[in-house]
Structure formats: structure tokens, C-alpha cells
């Protein structure tokens, strides 16, 4: 028994995670969680927007004046991105569960498509939000 104790390996070393880049599917999964947290944190803001926009004409005018500031538009843009990304990544997960597509290449290609769709929709809605069309 004393011999086995002497053969134990040395102290554990921490792994430098920056040497191992994450695949696209892992980045999508992390951002899926981040977008869920963003939507949860901004839920009081969404409830306020909904309540203020529907209460009366006066409150709707106050609502539109608040949303005309660039900071409020950036917060709304963050909420738009979070919703669209979370939705697209969620559809991807449902599709993978339904079709049993679990290969690396299918996961990578579906992650790229999910990123592309959510970013294109976010850019289109950002252009609308900032009055480009």
C-alpha cells in the first residue's frame, strides 16, 4: 500500500482554455443561454413598454418620447437580438431533436444557419428601428 501512494501523479495543472477554440455550435449554445438571461433581465422593461403603450394616448406619447432616445433604442435592439437569437437557436434544437441529427457537420452547419438567420433578422429590424426605411 505504501508503494501505491508513492506512485501518485503530481499536482493537477490548470488547462489554458484559450488554446482550444470553441466550435461554432458551442458558441451558439453559450449565446443561447446569454440571450435567455438578457430576455429575463429585460422582462420588467418589456412589461413597462407594453403597459405604457396601451394605457392611454398620453402614456403612448410618453412611451414614444422615451423610445426616441438612442440609449433606449440600443436596449430595444439588444432585446430584439436576444429574442431572435433565442428563437432561432431553439428552433435548431427542436429540429435536431426531431430529426436525430447529431453529427458534428450537421451541428456545425445548423449553427451557422442559425447565426446567419438571427443576425440577418436583427440587422433588418435594427434598420427599421433606427429609421433607415
Buried (B, 14 or more C-beta within 10 A) or exposed (E): EEEEEEEEEEEEEEEEEEEEEEEBBEEBBEBBEEBBEBBEEBEEEEEEBEEBBEEEEEEEEBBEEEBEEEEBBEBBBBBBBBBBBBBBBBBBBEBBEEEEBEEEEBBBBBBEEBBEBBBEBBEBBBEEBEEEE
